[in-house]
Amino acid sequence: MNNPHHITVLRGESCIEGYTCPLIARLDDDPQTLHMVVAPETDPAKIAAFASRIGAGELLVRFPARLIPEVS
């Protein structure tokens, strides 16, 4: 399958095949939107803590704080 989008990785970590490779990227044809490749949060207590902030169609995810050093 041919992908017509060009991806610019803004922040990312090295990947080991078979493991999550968190990254923040942008598609060149949509520069106002950032995309993240992260892992879903699966801890029920953490999901419950954020429940009032998770809207319909949204998902709580987790990623290493070092991916955004400005806030870590």
GIVEN-V200944 format. One record per helix or strand of 2 or more residues. SS is the DSSP state (alpha for helix, beta for strand). FROM is the first residue (numbers start at 1). LEN is the number of residues. If there is no record, write none. Layout:
ss->{SS;SS}
from->{FROM;FROM}
len->{LEN;LEN}
//
This chain:
ss->{beta;beta;beta;beta;alpha;beta;alpha}
from->{7;23;34;39;44;61;65}
len->{6;5;4;2;10;2;4}
//
